[in-house]
Amino acid sequence: VQCGGSLLLTNGSLLCVYSGPTNTGAPTAWSALISVGGETLVGSNAVIYLYSHPTNGGAPILRTGSLRIVGSGSINADSGGFIGLGLSGAKGYGPGGGSGSHQAGGGYGGQGGALGIGVRGLPYGDSNAPVSPGSAGGAHVSVGYPGGAGGGGVRFEATTSIDVDGTITADGAVTGPNSSSGAGSGGGIYLRCETFAGNGGTIR
């Protein structure tokens, strides 16, 4: 999506961005681009939902002049990362996917948690540029119960300022459809700008 002027989301509007697969394994690769020449405003009760590709990991990127999220506006990439498989004890998608059932959580910035014979997901990514989505947890031993999805990738590059009075989240799913399925790891949030400000905002 290319917008020469400003992108203004107001009055509870929603923008959903679904990424396709990326054709490169580079950690900085992206597969959905929103390019805004002026201001991007996420107004009252407006939401931008971001979904990375569920098995390939291609993630969206927003390039804008400036970004402002008001108090009740939000960017939401919760459970928008790699997904789980419904095969017995299967490893979740993503470099840090959990496996072996028994609540094997996905890893990202650190190892995922695990109980019993679960194999915890391993760490990956770059602490200075966390642009990848989160990995899924391991599946339950019974077929049809995949691990929880990881959080999505949030990547914003502003020429001037980013002002977060609202909320940016990229939480992983706490568990899959069965309580013994592993949870997904949180996703990545990478904000780049000249000036950063916020008043009561949340980045999680």
N, CA and C atoms as a LAMMPS dump frame, in Angstrom:
ITEM: TIMESTEP
0
ITEM: NUMBER OF ATOMS
612
ITEM: BOX BOUNDS ff ff ff
-5.0000000000000000e+02 5.0000000000000000e+02
-5.0000000000000000e+02 5.0000000000000000e+02
-5.0000000000000000e+02 5.0000000000000000e+02
ITEM: ATOMS id mol type element x y z
1 1 1 N 0.86 -1.168 0
2 1 2 C 0 0 0
3 1 3 C 0.899 1.221 0
4 2 1 N 0.678 2.131 -0.944
5 2 2 C 1.484 3.352 -1.017
6 2 3 C 0.576 4.567 -0.928
7 3 1 N 0.872 5.463 0.019
8 3 2 C 0.061 6.652 0.263
9 3 3 C 0.987 7.862 0.273
10 4 1 N 0.804 8.762 -0.68
11 4 2 C 1.683 9.919 -0.782
12 4 3 C 1.474 10.931 0.328
13 5 1 N 0.239 11.026 0.844
14 5 2 C -0.07 11.972 1.897
15 5 3 C -0.044 11.312 3.258
16 6 1 N -1.119 11.499 4.034
17 6 2 C -1.207 10.927 5.381
18 6 3 C -2.198 9.774 5.417
19 7 1 N -1.987 8.869 6.361
20 7 2 C -2.881 7.745 6.598
21 7 3 C -3.538 7.974 7.949
22 8 1 N -4.831 8.27 7.944
23 8 2 C -5.544 8.637 9.159
24 8 3 C -6.623 7.608 9.452
25 9 1 N -6.475 6.877 10.548
26 9 2 C -7.48 5.912 10.985
27 9 3 C -8.22 6.526 12.165
28 10 1 N -9.494 6.833 11.98
29 10 2 C -10.279 7.497 13.023
30 10 3 C -11.611 6.793 13.217
31 11 1 N -12.313 7.174 14.282
32 11 2 C -13.679 6.694 14.542
33 11 3 C -13.783 5.179 14.578
34 12 1 N -12.827 4.545 15.219
35 12 2 C -12.892 3.091 15.384
36 12 3 C -12.584 2.294 14.139
37 13 1 N -11.899 2.887 13.155
38 13 2 C -11.601 2.126 11.944
39 13 3 C -10.544 1.059 12.184
40 14 1 N -10.527 0.044 11.322
41 14 2 C -9.604 -1.077 11.421
42 14 3 C -8.819 -1.203 10.123
43 15 1 N -7.537 -1.506 10.243
44 15 2 C -6.694 -1.829 9.096
45 15 3 C -6.03 -3.159 9.402
46 16 1 N -6.28 -4.171 8.558
47 16 2 C -5.697 -5.501 8.753
48 16 3 C -4.67 -5.756 7.654
49 17 1 N -3.452 -6.11 8.048
50 17 2 C -2.366 -6.353 7.09
51 17 3 C -1.925 -7.802 7.22
52 18 1 N -2.093 -8.573 6.13
53 18 2 C -1.696 -9.978 6.096
54 18 3 C -0.493 -10.119 5.172
55 19 1 N 0.601 -10.644 5.698
56 19 2 C 1.816 -10.779 4.908
57 19 3 C 1.791 -12.051 4.067
58 20 1 N 2.389 -11.961 2.888
59 20 2 C 2.673 -13.136 2.093
60 20 3 C 4.014 -13.704 2.527
61 21 1 N 4.46 -14.798 1.887
62 21 2 C 5.779 -15.344 2.222
63 21 3 C 6.881 -14.467 1.642
64 22 1 N 8.006 -14.413 2.343
65 22 2 C 9.177 -13.732 1.808
66 22 3 C 10.053 -14.755 1.1
67 23 1 N 10.784 -14.318 0.086
68 23 2 C 11.611 -15.261 -0.678
69 23 3 C 13.077 -15.208 -0.267
70 24 1 N 13.36 -14.633 0.901
71 24 2 C 14.73 -14.588 1.395
72 24 3 C 14.745 -14.951 2.865
73 25 1 N 15.833 -15.564 3.278
74 25 2 C 15.962 -15.948 4.677
75 25 3 C 16.584 -14.864 5.538
76 26 1 N 16.88 -13.696 4.965
77 26 2 C 17.508 -12.635 5.743
78 26 3 C 16.599 -12.196 6.886
79 27 1 N 17.146 -11.969 8.083
80 27 2 C 16.295 -11.614 9.227
81 27 3 C 15.593 -10.277 9.07
82 28 1 N 16.096 -9.416 8.184
83 28 2 C 15.461 -8.109 7.985
84 28 3 C 14.445 -8.126 6.834
85 29 1 N 14.175 -9.29 6.282
86 29 2 C 13.244 -9.377 5.15
87 29 3 C 11.829 -9.036 5.582
88 30 1 N 11.063 -8.464 4.661
89 30 2 C 9.656 -8.184 4.925
90 30 3 C 8.854 -8.615 3.711
91 31 1 N 7.547 -8.79 3.893
92 31 2 C 6.742 -9.269 2.774
93 31 3 C 5.421 -8.535 2.633
94 32 1 N 5.219 -7.471 3.398
95 32 2 C 4.077 -6.577 3.203
96 32 3 C 4.552 -5.178 3.571
97 33 1 N 4.319 -4.215 2.688
98 33 2 C 4.831 -2.86 2.903
99 33 3 C 3.69 -1.851 2.87
100 34 1 N 3.633 -1.015 3.919
101 34 2 C 2.762 0.159 3.919
102 34 3 C 3.692 1.363 3.908
103 35 1 N 3.621 2.16 2.85
104 35 2 C 4.502 3.309 2.691
105 35 3 C 3.661 4.579 2.724
106 36 1 N 3.924 5.45 3.7
107 36 2 C 3.131 6.663 3.907
108 36 3 C 4.074 7.865 3.885
109 37 1 N 3.813 8.815 2.992
110 37 2 C 4.684 9.968 2.873
111 37 3 C 4.565 10.934 4.034
112 38 1 N 3.368 11.065 4.608
113 38 2 C 3.135 12.007 5.69
114 38 3 C 2.972 11.321 7.03
115 39 1 N 1.94 11.724 7.768
116 39 2 C 1.695 11.188 9.107
117 39 3 C 0.825 9.938 9.047
118 40 1 N 1.131 8.981 9.91
119 40 2 C 0.229 7.861 10.164
120 40 3 C -0.375 8.075 11.545
121 41 1 N -1.702 8.208 11.591
122 41 2 C -2.415 8.444 12.845
123 41 3 C -3.329 7.268 13.136
124 42 1 N -3.16 6.664 14.314
125 42 2 C -4.084 5.636 14.791
126 42 3 C -4.93 6.313 15.86
127 43 1 N -6.149 6.698 15.482
128 43 2 C -6.994 7.528 16.322
129 43 3 C -7.796 6.747 17.343
130 44 1 N -8.796 7.41 17.908
131 44 2 C -9.595 6.838 18.997
132 44 3 C -10.248 5.521 18.59
133 45 1 N -9.977 4.475 19.367
134 45 2 C -10.542 3.13 19.177
135 45 3 C -10.217 2.509 17.826
136 46 1 N -9.263 3.076 17.105
137 46 2 C -8.824 2.495 15.837
138 46 3 C -7.732 1.466 16.111
139 47 1 N -7.637 0.458 15.221
140 47 2 C -6.663 -0.617 15.416
141 47 3 C -6.018 -0.963 14.083
142 48 1 N -4.701 -1.154 14.095
143 48 2 C -3.995 -1.784 12.985
144 48 3 C -3.633 -3.191 13.43
145 49 1 N -4.187 -4.215 12.747
146 49 2 C -3.861 -5.608 13.034
147 49 3 C -2.775 -6.063 12.062
148 50 1 N -1.711 -6.654 12.595
149 50 2 C -0.585 -7.106 11.776
150 50 3 C -0.443 -8.62 11.875
151 51 1 N -0.406 -9.288 10.719
152 51 2 C -0.266 -10.745 10.676
153 51 3 C 0.931 -11.107 9.807
154 52 1 N 1.917 -11.745 10.404
155 52 2 C 3.038 -12.284 9.643
156 52 3 C 2.584 -13.557 8.936
157 53 1 N 3.367 -14.005 7.942
158 53 2 C 2.999 -15.253 7.275
159 53 3 C 3.108 -16.395 8.284
160 54 1 N 2.091 -17.254 8.405
161 54 2 C 2.026 -18.213 9.513
162 54 3 C 3.056 -19.333 9.479
163 55 1 N 3.63 -19.638 8.296
164 55 2 C 4.615 -20.723 8.227
165 55 3 C 5.959 -20.257 7.679
166 56 1 N 5.972 -19.162 6.919
167 56 2 C 7.2 -18.658 6.319
168 56 3 C 7.859 -17.579 7.175
169 57 1 N 7.059 -16.817 7.904
170 57 2 C 7.601 -15.791 8.786
171 57 3 C 7.764 -14.428 8.166
172 58 1 N 7.388 -14.278 6.879
173 58 2 C 7.435 -12.949 6.273
174 58 3 C 6.567 -11.983 7.067
175 59 1 N 7.112 -10.816 7.406
176 59 2 C 6.422 -9.889 8.301
177 59 3 C 6.18 -8.546 7.625
178 60 1 N 5.208 -7.773 8.118
179 60 2 C 4.908 -6.463 7.534
180 60 3 C 5.853 -5.383 8.047
181 61 1 N 5.955 -4.304 7.269
182 61 2 C 6.739 -3.142 7.673
183 61 3 C 5.954 -1.879 7.313
184 62 1 N 5.981 -0.899 8.198
185 62 2 C 5.366 0.408 7.952
186 62 3 C 6.474 1.445 7.88
187 63 1 N 6.577 2.14 6.745
188 63 2 C 7.506 3.254 6.589
189 63 3 C 6.672 4.522 6.447
190 64 1 N 6.927 5.491 7.305
191 64 2 C 6.07 6.661 7.375
192 64 3 C 6.876 7.897 7.761
193 65 1 N 6.295 9.078 7.493
194 65 2 C 6.931 10.297 7.945
195 65 3 C 6.945 10.373 9.451
196 66 1 N 5.78 10.148 10.072
197 66 2 C 5.657 10.102 11.531
198 66 3 C 4.524 9.154 11.887
199 67 1 N 4.548 8.668 13.13
200 67 2 C 3.52 7.756 13.622
201 67 3 C 3.018 8.283 14.958
202 68 1 N 1.688 8.373 15.081
203 68 2 C 1.097 8.785 16.356
204 68 3 C -0.049 7.841 16.697
205 69 1 N -0.004 7.278 17.9
206 69 2 C -1.058 6.387 18.391
207 69 3 C -1.676 7.052 19.604
208 70 1 N -2.953 7.43 19.511
209 70 2 C -3.609 8.104 20.631
210 70 3 C -3.948 7.087 21.727
211 71 1 N -4.412 7.59 22.869
212 71 2 C -4.595 6.755 24.046
213 71 3 C -5.443 5.516 23.864
214 72 1 N -6.501 5.592 23.067
215 72 2 C -7.361 4.425 22.88
216 72 3 C -7.109 3.735 21.535
217 73 1 N -6.086 4.16 20.817
218 73 2 C -5.708 3.499 19.573
219 73 3 C -4.689 2.406 19.841
220 74 1 N -4.561 1.448 18.923
221 74 2 C -3.629 0.347 19.172
222 74 3 C -3.106 -0.266 17.886
223 75 1 N -1.917 -0.845 18.014
224 75 2 C -1.329 -1.724 17.008
225 75 3 C -1.331 -3.108 17.635
226 76 1 N -1.944 -4.081 16.969
227 76 2 C -2.149 -5.387 17.582
228 76 3 C -1.597 -6.484 16.677
229 77 1 N -0.515 -7.145 17.149
230 77 2 C 0.04 -8.298 16.439
231 77 3 C -0.04 -9.549 17.306
232 78 1 N -0.962 -9.565 18.273
233 78 2 C -1.109 -10.715 19.167
234 78 3 C -1.457 -11.979 18.374
235 79 1 N -0.734 -13.047 18.623
236 79 2 C -0.94 -14.347 17.947
237 79 3 C -0.846 -14.221 16.431
238 80 1 N -0.126 -13.221 15.949
239 80 2 C -0.004 -12.989 14.509
240 80 3 C 1.293 -13.493 13.921
241 81 1 N 1.968 -14.421 14.615
242 81 2 C 3.243 -14.941 14.139
243 81 3 C 3.139 -16.356 13.612
244 82 1 N 4.182 -17.148 13.84
245 82 2 C 4.194 -18.543 13.39
246 82 3 C 3.105 -19.341 14.11
247 83 1 N 2.541 -20.327 13.422
248 83 2 C 1.453 -21.136 13.983
249 83 3 C 1.934 -22.536 14.347
250 84 1 N 1.106 -23.241 15.138
251 84 2 C 1.412 -24.604 15.537
252 84 3 C 0.852 -25.63 14.568
253 85 1 N 1.357 -26.864 14.684
254 85 2 C 0.875 -27.993 13.898
255 85 3 C 0.029 -28.895 14.794
256 86 1 N -0.994 -29.52 14.204
257 86 2 C -1.894 -30.364 14.974
258 86 3 C -1.512 -31.825 15.028
259 87 1 N -0.252 -32.171 14.702
260 87 2 C 0.203 -33.553 14.77
261 87 3 C 0.732 -33.85 16.171
262 88 1 N 0.727 -35.101 16.563
263 88 2 C 1.107 -35.483 17.924
264 88 3 C 2.504 -35.002 18.291
265 89 1 N 2.586 -34.095 19.27
266 89 2 C 3.867 -33.601 19.762
267 89 3 C 4.673 -32.809 18.759
268 90 1 N 4.046 -32.363 17.676
269 90 2 C 4.784 -31.731 16.586
270 90 3 C 5.408 -30.403 17.012
271 91 1 N 6.562 -30.111 16.415
272 91 2 C 7.243 -28.838 16.627
273 91 3 C 6.434 -27.725 15.972
274 92 1 N 6.265 -26.619 16.678
275 92 2 C 5.587 -25.479 16.099
276 92 3 C 6.443 -24.811 15.037
277 93 1 N 5.808 -24.119 14.11
278 93 2 C 6.55 -23.392 13.085
279 93 3 C 7.378 -22.276 13.723
280 94 1 N 8.473 -21.945 13.067
281 94 2 C 9.355 -20.885 13.534
282 94 3 C 10.682 -21.424 14.022
283 95 1 N 11.739 -20.601 13.987
284 95 2 C 13.069 -21.047 14.414
285 95 3 C 13.115 -21.492 15.87
286 96 1 N 12.192 -20.993 16.694
287 96 2 C 12.173 -21.343 18.108
288 96 3 C 10.966 -22.157 18.499
289 97 1 N 10.413 -22.929 17.573
290 97 2 C 9.216 -23.705 17.86
291 97 3 C 9.43 -24.745 18.948
292 98 1 N 8.459 -24.885 19.876
293 98 2 C 8.506 -25.932 20.89
294 98 3 C 8.037 -27.253 20.3
295 99 1 N 8.369 -28.385 20.955
296 99 2 C 7.956 -29.7 20.433
297 99 3 C 7.892 -30.706 21.578
298 100 1 N 7.384 -31.882 21.255
299 100 2 C 7.369 -32.972 22.221
300 100 3 C 6.223 -32.918 23.21
301 101 1 N 5.227 -32.104 22.966
302 101 2 C 4.043 -31.965 23.814
303 101 3 C 4.401 -31.535 25.237
304 102 1 N 3.47 -31.713 26.155
305 102 2 C 3.664 -31.362 27.563
306 102 3 C 4.086 -29.906 27.742
307 103 1 N 3.319 -29.029 27.172
308 103 2 C 3.473 -27.589 27.383
309 103 3 C 4.863 -27.089 27.031
310 104 1 N 5.33 -27.458 25.84
311 104 2 C 6.623 -26.99 25.354
312 104 3 C 6.419 -25.654 24.644
313 105 1 N 6.875 -24.577 25.269
314 105 2 C 6.644 -23.243 24.741
315 105 3 C 7.65 -22.859 23.671
316 106 1 N 7.237 -21.945 22.823
317 106 2 C 8.123 -21.411 21.805
318 106 3 C 9.159 -20.474 22.412
319 107 1 N 10.326 -20.397 21.788
320 107 2 C 11.38 -19.494 22.216
321 107 3 C 11.499 -18.312 21.273
322 108 1 N 12.165 -17.243 21.743
323 108 2 C 12.526 -16.114 20.886
324 108 3 C 13.712 -15.394 21.523
325 109 1 N 13.459 -14.409 22.39
326 109 2 C 14.561 -13.739 23.071
327 109 3 C 15.253 -14.639 24.079
328 110 1 N 14.555 -15.653 24.542
329 110 2 C 15.097 -16.656 25.455
330 110 3 C 14.441 -17.986 25.165
331 111 1 N 14.808 -19.017 25.906
332 111 2 C 14.206 -20.332 25.714
333 111 3 C 12.755 -20.335 26.171
334 112 1 N 11.95 -21.153 25.502
335 112 2 C 10.585 -21.361 25.945
336 112 3 C 10.557 -22.27 27.166
337 113 1 N 9.454 -22.272 27.895
338 113 2 C 9.301 -23.161 29.032
339 113 3 C 8.843 -24.539 28.583
340 114 1 N 8.994 -25.545 29.435
341 114 2 C 8.556 -26.902 29.094
342 114 3 C 8.365 -27.725 30.36
343 115 1 N 7.452 -28.696 30.285
344 115 2 C 7.227 -29.658 31.358
345 115 3 C 7.445 -31.064 30.81
346 116 1 N 7.858 -31.982 31.665
347 116 2 C 7.964 -33.381 31.264
348 116 3 C 8.891 -33.577 30.078
349 117 1 N 8.37 -34.239 29.041
350 117 2 C 9.192 -34.568 27.877
351 117 3 C 9.15 -33.461 26.829
352 118 1 N 8.577 -32.335 27.159
353 118 2 C 8.53 -31.234 26.216
354 118 3 C 9.922 -30.711 25.892
355 119 1 N 10.123 -30.325 24.636
356 119 2 C 11.395 -29.751 24.187
357 119 3 C 11.189 -28.263 23.963
358 120 1 N 11.736 -27.45 24.846
359 120 2 C 11.511 -26.014 24.801
360 120 3 C 12.104 -25.39 23.552
361 121 1 N 11.439 -24.362 23.05
362 121 2 C 11.945 -23.655 21.886
363 121 3 C 13.21 -22.886 22.207
364 122 1 N 14.129 -22.796 21.25
365 122 2 C 15.426 -22.154 21.449
366 122 3 C 15.366 -20.664 21.093
367 123 1 N 16.285 -19.871 21.654
368 123 2 C 16.317 -18.446 21.324
369 123 3 C 16.786 -18.214 19.881
370 124 1 N 16.402 -17.094 19.31
371 124 2 C 16.876 -16.68 17.987
372 124 3 C 16.633 -15.181 17.864
373 125 1 N 17.065 -14.615 16.78
374 125 2 C 16.826 -13.197 16.529
375 125 3 C 17.941 -12.309 17.05
376 126 1 N 17.762 -11.012 16.881
377 126 2 C 18.753 -10 17.222
378 126 3 C 18.151 -9.05 18.253
379 127 1 N 18.781 -8.935 19.425
380 127 2 C 18.236 -8.089 20.49
381 127 3 C 18.208 -6.616 20.092
382 128 1 N 19.052 -6.208 19.15
383 128 2 C 19.091 -4.811 18.715
384 128 3 C 18.184 -4.532 17.519
385 129 1 N 17.662 -5.559 16.913
386 129 2 C 16.739 -5.4 15.785
387 129 3 C 15.778 -6.582 15.765
388 130 1 N 14.829 -6.635 16.714
389 130 2 C 13.904 -7.778 16.805
390 130 3 C 12.779 -7.673 15.766
391 131 1 N 13.085 -8.066 14.54
392 131 2 C 12.131 -7.885 13.445
393 131 3 C 11.377 -9.159 13.086
394 132 1 N 11.736 -10.305 13.678
395 132 2 C 11.082 -11.567 13.334
396 132 3 C 9.824 -11.777 14.171
397 133 1 N 8.861 -12.543 13.646
398 133 2 C 7.705 -12.92 14.476
399 133 3 C 8.074 -14 15.475
400 134 1 N 7.199 -14.224 16.455
401 134 2 C 7.414 -15.246 17.465
402 134 3 C 7.062 -16.636 16.965
403 135 1 N 7.643 -17.655 17.603
404 135 2 C 7.453 -19.048 17.214
405 135 3 C 6.32 -19.706 18.01
406 136 1 N 5.761 -20.762 17.424
407 136 2 C 4.636 -21.456 18.049
408 136 3 C 5.115 -22.486 19.071
409 137 1 N 4.21 -22.847 19.964
410 137 2 C 4.491 -23.894 20.931
411 137 3 C 4.304 -25.275 20.331
412 138 1 N 4.712 -26.293 21.086
413 138 2 C 4.576 -27.668 20.641
414 138 3 C 3.143 -28.173 20.77
415 139 1 N 2.79 -29.116 19.92
416 139 2 C 1.432 -29.674 19.914
417 139 3 C 1.226 -30.646 21.071
418 140 1 N -0.031 -30.842 21.435
419 140 2 C -0.409 -31.855 22.426
420 140 3 C -0.169 -33.238 21.84
421 141 1 N -0.036 -34.243 22.712
422 141 2 C 0.201 -35.607 22.251
423 141 3 C -0.974 -36.121 21.418
424 142 1 N -2.191 -35.639 21.667
425 142 2 C -3.348 -36.032 20.861
426 142 3 C -3.375 -35.226 19.572
427 143 1 N -3.726 -35.886 18.475
428 143 2 C -3.777 -35.215 17.178
429 143 3 C -4.875 -34.145 17.177
430 144 1 N -4.606 -33.041 16.533
431 144 2 C -5.618 -31.998 16.384
432 144 3 C -5.532 -30.878 17.398
433 145 1 N -4.467 -30.869 18.211
434 145 2 C -4.32 -29.82 19.223
435 145 3 C -2.965 -29.121 19.053
436 146 1 N -2.867 -28.197 18.126
437 146 2 C -1.596 -27.523 17.878
438 146 3 C -1.203 -26.604 19.029
439 147 1 N 0.076 -26.264 19.079
440 147 2 C 0.547 -25.286 20.049
441 147 3 C 0.041 -23.896 19.708
442 148 1 N 0.108 -23.006 20.689
443 148 2 C -0.339 -21.636 20.483
444 148 3 C 0.562 -20.893 19.511
445 149 1 N -0.017 -19.966 18.784
446 149 2 C 0.736 -19.183 17.807
447 149 3 C 1.637 -18.171 18.501
448 150 1 N 2.735 -17.845 17.847
449 150 2 C 3.609 -16.799 18.348
450 150 3 C 3.042 -15.419 18.046
451 151 1 N 3.57 -14.427 18.721
452 151 2 C 3.194 -13.056 18.405
453 151 3 C 3.777 -12.627 17.063
454 152 1 N 3.163 -11.676 16.433
455 152 2 C 3.609 -11.235 15.12
456 152 3 C 4.824 -10.32 15.182
457 153 1 N 5.287 -9.904 14.007
458 153 2 C 6.396 -8.963 13.912
459 153 3 C 5.866 -7.559 13.678
460 154 1 N 6.29 -6.606 14.505
461 154 2 C 5.911 -5.193 14.366
462 154 3 C 7.172 -4.428 14.008
463 155 1 N 7.175 -3.793 12.847
464 155 2 C 8.359 -3.055 12.404
465 155 3 C 7.93 -1.725 11.798
466 156 1 N 8.263 -0.645 12.482
467 156 2 C 7.896 0.704 12.024
468 156 3 C 9.149 1.543 11.879
469 157 1 N 9.271 2.224 10.751
470 157 2 C 10.384 3.128 10.507
471 157 3 C 9.808 4.496 10.157
472 158 1 N 10.046 5.476 11.036
473 158 2 C 9.528 6.826 10.835
474 158 3 C 10.677 7.774 10.525
475 159 1 N 10.453 8.654 9.557
476 159 2 C 11.481 9.63 9.197
477 159 3 C 11.728 10.603 10.336
478 160 1 N 10.65 10.983 11.05
479 160 2 C 10.789 11.95 12.139
480 160 3 C 10.45 11.317 13.484
481 161 1 N 9.165 11.27 13.862
482 161 2 C 8.812 10.914 15.234
483 161 3 C 7.845 9.738 15.324
484 162 1 N 7.927 9.033 16.467
485 162 2 C 6.943 8.034 16.862
486 162 3 C 6.445 8.433 18.243
487 163 1 N 5.125 8.568 18.371
488 163 2 C 4.497 9.003 19.618
489 163 3 C 3.464 7.953 20.023
490 164 1 N 3.73 7.236 21.12
491 164 2 C 2.868 6.137 21.546
492 164 3 C 2.164 6.513 22.854
493 165 1 N 0.944 7.012 22.731
494 165 2 C 0.086 7.209 23.9
495 165 3 C -0.861 6.024 24.062
496 166 1 N -0.997 5.229 23.016
497 166 2 C -1.872 4.051 23.035
498 166 3 C -1.096 2.785 23.303
499 167 1 N -1.367 1.729 22.525
500 167 2 C -0.836 0.4 22.821
501 167 3 C -0.254 -0.257 21.58
502 168 1 N 0.918 -0.892 21.753
503 168 2 C 1.496 -1.772 20.732
504 168 3 C 1.741 -3.117 21.402
505 169 1 N 1.124 -4.182 20.91
506 169 2 C 1.3 -5.509 21.513
507 169 3 C 1.622 -6.557 20.458
508 170 1 N 2.44 -7.538 20.857
509 170 2 C 2.767 -8.675 19.998
510 170 3 C 2.868 -9.922 20.866
511 171 1 N 1.846 -10.167 21.675
512 171 2 C 1.832 -11.314 22.592
513 171 3 C 1.641 -12.626 21.836
514 172 1 N 2.276 -13.688 22.334
515 172 2 C 1.987 -15.019 21.839
516 172 3 C 0.735 -15.562 22.499
517 173 1 N 0.122 -16.574 21.868
518 173 2 C -1.052 -17.214 22.469
519 173 3 C -0.626 -17.962 23.724
520 174 1 N -1.352 -17.773 24.823
521 174 2 C -0.973 -18.358 26.107
522 174 3 C -0.942 -19.877 26.028
523 175 1 N -1.835 -20.458 25.264
524 175 2 C -1.828 -21.905 25.065
525 175 3 C -2.556 -22.209 23.765
526 176 1 N -2.456 -23.463 23.321
527 176 2 C -3.215 -23.881 22.152
528 176 3 C -4.639 -24.224 22.548
529 177 1 N -5.383 -24.922 21.683
530 177 2 C -6.763 -25.288 21.997
531 177 3 C -6.881 -26.33 23.105
532 178 1 N -5.758 -26.948 23.502
533 178 2 C -5.735 -27.859 24.642
534 178 3 C -4.763 -27.294 25.67
535 179 1 N -5.104 -27.375 26.941
536 179 2 C -4.278 -26.755 27.98
537 179 3 C -2.89 -27.37 28.082
538 180 1 N -2.677 -28.557 27.502
539 180 2 C -1.352 -29.173 27.52
540 180 3 C -0.547 -28.877 26.268
541 181 1 N -1.127 -28.11 25.344
542 181 2 C -0.347 -27.634 24.207
543 181 3 C 0.56 -26.5 24.687
544 182 1 N 1.698 -26.317 24.017
545 182 2 C 2.634 -25.275 24.423
546 182 3 C 2.185 -23.896 23.977
547 183 1 N 2.594 -22.873 24.715
548 183 2 C 2.279 -21.488 24.37
549 183 3 C 3.254 -20.967 23.32
550 184 1 N 2.801 -20 22.541
551 184 2 C 3.675 -19.347 21.585
552 184 3 C 4.518 -18.278 22.261
553 185 1 N 5.659 -17.986 21.678
554 185 2 C 6.498 -16.913 22.221
555 185 3 C 5.947 -15.561 21.787
556 186 1 N 6.329 -14.527 22.501
557 186 2 C 5.983 -13.184 22.063
558 186 3 C 6.69 -12.86 20.758
559 187 1 N 6.171 -11.912 20.036
560 187 2 C 6.767 -11.501 18.769
561 187 3 C 7.804 -10.413 18.96
562 188 1 N 8.209 -9.787 17.852
563 188 2 C 9.213 -8.733 17.894
564 188 3 C 8.589 -7.375 17.629
565 189 1 N 9.078 -6.347 18.339
566 189 2 C 8.643 -4.969 18.109
567 189 3 C 9.889 -4.131 17.88
568 190 1 N 9.99 -3.552 16.689
569 190 2 C 11.166 -2.771 16.307
570 190 3 C 10.7 -1.411 15.807
571 191 1 N 11.039 -0.36 16.544
572 191 2 C 10.635 1.004 16.211
573 191 3 C 11.891 1.82 15.923
574 192 1 N 11.896 2.511 14.783
575 192 2 C 13.057 3.316 14.397
576 192 3 C 12.58 4.724 14.042
577 193 1 N 13.2 5.742 14.64
578 193 2 C 12.76 7.119 14.411
579 193 3 C 13.835 8.087 14.907
580 194 1 N 13.629 9.382 14.651
581 194 2 C 14.518 10.412 15.192
582 194 3 C 14.159 10.736 16.632
583 195 1 N 12.855 10.912 16.902
584 195 2 C 12.404 11.222 18.259
585 195 3 C 11.286 10.267 18.654
586 196 1 N 11.325 9.833 19.912
587 196 2 C 10.321 8.907 20.431
588 196 3 C 9.704 9.519 21.672
589 197 1 N 8.374 9.454 21.765
590 197 2 C 7.678 10.033 22.91
591 197 3 C 6.458 9.18 23.236
592 198 1 N 5.919 9.375 24.433
593 198 2 C 4.703 8.675 24.837
594 198 3 C 4.231 9.178 26.164
595 199 1 N 2.917 9.092 26.383
596 199 2 C 2.306 9.528 27.629
597 199 3 C 1.312 8.459 28.074
598 200 1 N 1.756 7.565 28.964
599 200 2 C 0.873 6.509 29.445
600 200 3 C 0.687 5.375 28.459
601 201 1 N 1.508 5.296 27.416
602 201 2 C 1.361 4.236 26.428
603 201 3 C 1.957 2.924 26.901
604 202 1 N 1.657 1.855 26.151
605 202 2 C 2.145 0.504 26.474
606 202 3 C 2.748 -0.123 25.239
607 203 1 N 3.953 -0.694 25.394
608 203 2 C 4.58 -1.496 24.336
609 203 3 C 4.889 -2.841 24.959
610 204 1 N 4.246 -3.904 24.447
611 204 2 C 4.366 -5.226 25.101
612 204 3 C 4.554 -6.3 24.053
